[in-house]
């Protein structure tokens, strides 16, 4: 579980940052990438909380 949360968080932050950078050129595509990256980082918080609760 911890590995899943970490992978989701790292890939989400990369996607979020790439979306911010891309939104300067292509607004719609960058916005979609930024939102999906933020959702991935948010879902990683669930896996972190589930792991803490289990310990």
N, C-alpha and C positions, 0 to 999 in steps of 0.2 A: 504493500500500500504506500509506503513512504516513497518508493521509487516512482510510482505512478504520479503522485502529487508533485514530485520534483520535476519530472519530465514535462508534465502539463504546465507547470509554472514557467519553466525556462522557455519552452516553445511558445507559450502565450506572451511572455514579455518580448521575445524576438519579433513575433507577429505584430504586437502592439506598436513597438518602435518602428518597424518597417511600414506600418500603416500610417504613422505620423509623418514619416519622411515622404511616403508616396502621396499623401494627401496634398502636398504642395504642388505636385504636377497633375495628378488625376484625383479629383476630389471624391468621386463616388467609390472607386476601388480602394483608395486609402482609408476612407471612412469604414467600409465594410471590413477591411483587414484589422483596423484598430478596434472595432467593436468585437469581432470574433476573438482577437487576442485578449481583450479584457474579460470576455466570458471564459476563456480557457484559464486565465489566472484566477478568476473567481471560483471555478470548479475545482481548482487545485486546493483551495482553502477547505473544501469539504473533505478531501482525502487526508489533509493534515489534521483536521479536527477528529476524524474517525480514528486515526492512528493514536492520537493523544487519549481519546476516550477508552480505547482498547487496553492501553498500558496500565 
